[in-house]
Amino acid sequence: MIGRQVFYDGRVQGVGFRFKVKSLARGYEVTGLVRNLPDGRVELQVSGEQWEVEGFLEAITESELKSHIRGVDVHPIAPLSEMRGFEIAS
């Protein structure tokens, strides 16, 4: 199991970004959350088996969201063992 914290920069708020990410998560065995940040970025925290997390992150950057993303900053974190499912957080 691995965990990743990802910050997306660009025009990522007000375009359905979080809802699309949650929809994409259904296709992978991952747990986590996605939320808007006050500075205009979107934060994603995700954990799962390495190939599932990597596939999910690639699916985000290859989806129609691609045109809204200007930058991606990825950091390793501890797996989110206390979480179940994938949610949009406030």
Protein Blocks (a to p, Z undefined) as FASTA:
>chain_A
ZZdddddedjfehnlmmmmmmmmmmmpccdddddddfkopacddddddfklmmmmmmmmm
mmmklmmpmbdcdddddddfkbgcjdddZZ
